[in-house]
Amino acid sequence: MKQRNKGFAVFIIALLLSFSPVCAFAEEIDNPAPISITSGLSFDQECPEATFDDSRMIYGETLPFADISVTVCRKDADGVLFEDYNTELTVGSLGIFSMVLPLELGTNYIEIIVNGEDYDEASYNFEIKRMPQRVKEELKNMMALPGFMQRNK
């Protein structure tokens, strides 16, 4: 009988724990520092943007005197991110900034962190895939004729 009561008690405790609220200790961002990138990167990209250029000029606006940190990374053969470029800048009194980001061949993962007075730190991620110049030359030399399609046999 004691064994049965112990089993029942364990079952009730497990049941209560499974229905108890779960709290995650993650920092909530209630008031993220705003940023607007007017040229160079797009917030609504669904797949990596492709380019042949070895750098990208970024223009944008944010809070006056905000701190911006930019990191450009790539993945190695094992899928581990390693940093290619890192810079920090303080935006001027007009809230306008610009920077040139170097791009390596392959997918470049760009993280922009904005931190302003009276605002929470906000992080934004982008991807740009740099293609080799030979691909650009191959595309230039391709002949495309309207209405001409290869037929599948």
PyMOL commands that set and color helices and strands:
alter all, ss='L'
color gray80, all
select helices_A, chain A and resi 2-19+133-141
alter helices_A, ss='H'
color red, helices_A
select strands_A, chain A and resi 35-39+49-51+55-62+67-75+81-90+96-102+106-115+122-130
alter strands_A, ss='S'
color yellow, strands_A
deselect
rebuild
show_as cartoon
